[in-house]
Every structure is written in structure tokens, then in C-alpha cells.
Amino acid sequence: MNTPSRESSGTLWSAIVRQTAHALACGALRRIQTRLVTIEDGGVRFLIRQVSSLERKEQHAQQRKTESPSNRAANPFLPCEPDLFVADLSDTHLVLLNKFNVIDHHLLIVTRRFELQENLLNPADFRALFDCITQFESLGFYNSGPAAGASQPHKHLQIVPLPLDESAPHLPIEPLLAAARNDGAVCTVPGLGFVHAFAALDEKLADRPQELARIAFDTYLRLLDASGLHAVDVDGEPRQSAPYNLLVTTRWMMLVPRSVESTEGIAVNALGFAGSLFVRNDAQMQTITRLGPMNVLQRVAGTIAA
């Protein structure tokens, strides 16, 4: 039986805005300043953000490890920081603000008990995700472990509001998606040269989030299968057979198997495959300009055979 959402439909966005104001005022939320550059490549207007203060996040994480006797004690989600708490979703999940946010109102959907990030997603994860992304225009995503860009071992999905940039009304990759099949069948998107599996969802179900979540979970299993990934039983829990990134909206889903975490020092997480990449400094900006963003994605995910 589905566990009902504790956050009433339509109220989440106001809770996000309210808690963001509080967290900024008390210093719990630490915005990371960026410089935005756009690069056109392969029919996609990529957003490249140069993240000038990413080191603060890494220093904070290292400090927690130093202060704590074990990795579990260093877990920022158990217990969560109260000033970052947004809402209870269910008996299994809650919503937090992302402490070090590059994009405003960046959210984390976190399991209440410890689960590994490498565990496969389950129906409760999808119910929690769709309880949120059906309330405001947004992109959900999942980095399934360190090789896919995850910085914490505790299972967490993420959400960013759309658009990612005020100059464009859609995700950077969305113009290419019009050429993909829209019947729900698993396919690849013409023009996306990196290895992936794509499937459309019925956006008319956005006002029925639990039904859409059930369909999305079934779609997720088909995307895994199409990508050659499967469950590996570890101590009674289904663990992934290889790392991947997952992108989810109320209209479509895309799964990208990962081969490596980075190329030439440029790390890529799920947002990269939506067309939003991050670099640390001028040298990496020059590298991504030289290689081309699509080539960077192909290097970390593999290239579709011609």
C-alpha cells in the first residue's frame, strides 16, 4: 500500500522559499558563486558554470570526517541539519535544501534510514520524487555513486527548478528530444552521441503523482535493462551492477551508464547530460572549450556506435 505524502499537494514550493530565506539568514545555506558561459555543440546550447568556491564544499566535508570517528558519523543526513529541513514526504523520505547550492532552491530527497547510494531505486524513492516534481516545473536526477558524481554514500535524489538559466525556457538538451519516440518505448535520442536510454512519460498524469510514479518506476527498470544494467544482491539489498546517472521530469526519463567519473579533471554528474556542466577554473574552461561539451560527455559515458 502506498504511504500518503505528508506534504500537502501544492504547498511544497512555499515551504522551499520560506526555508531558503531562513537558511540564508542563519548561515546554514552557502551559495556557491559561479560565472556562466554558453557553448553551442551538437545542437545543444550547453551551460558551463565556472564554480569559483567549490573548495568550500570539499573542505566542509573533510572537516566532518576529521571530527567524526566513523564515516557513518560524518553522514550529513543522519541527523540532518535542522535549518536545511524543508518537509516530510513520507515514512521513508524527507526533503532538504542542498547546503552548497549552485542553482537556487536545489533540493535533496533523502531516505530516513541509511541506504547506500549504489542501491537500486525502489518504488518509495519514485513516490517521493514525483510528490515533489509534480508540484513545480523541475528536473529530478540521481547520481548512483562516486563514479556517477555522488559526493555522499547515503541514498539521495536531487531536484532543481526549471529553467536552469533565465535566458532559455527549457533544458539545454530538450530541443533534441522532439525527435525521440513519444510512445513510452525505450529508445535513443537522435543527436545525443553519448550512450543512453530514453523513454517518454505521459505528462497528462502529472496531476496523479502516485500513478505517474508507478509508471516511472517500471520505466526505470526498462531503462536499466536496455542499458545492460541489473540488480546484484548484496546482503539482501539490490545493488547496481554498474554506475549510472538518471534524469527525470514529468514528461520523460533518461538513463546514462557511466564508464568514468571525469575526463581531464572535469567531473560530470547527471546535470551534465541535461546540458549543464561545471568547471573549477579558467584552465578547465579552456579544456572544455577545446574538447567540446558533447565530447566530454562521450568520454565519461561512452559513444553510441555509428
Protein Blocks (a to p, Z undefined) as FASTA:
>chain_A
ZZddfbdghilmmmmmmmmmmmmmnomaccdddddddddeehiacdddddfklmmmmmmm
mmmmmmpcbfklmpmkbccdfklpfbdfblmbccdddfbafbghiacdddfbdcdfkbcc
dfklmmmmmmmmmmpccdddddebjknopabfbdcdddddddfbfkbcbdfklmmmmmpc
cehpacddehiabgcddddddfklmmmmmlmmmmmmmmmmmmmmmnopacddeehiacdf
bdcdddddfkbccddddfbfbeehiacdfklmnopacdfblklmmmmmmnopklmmmmmn
opadZZ
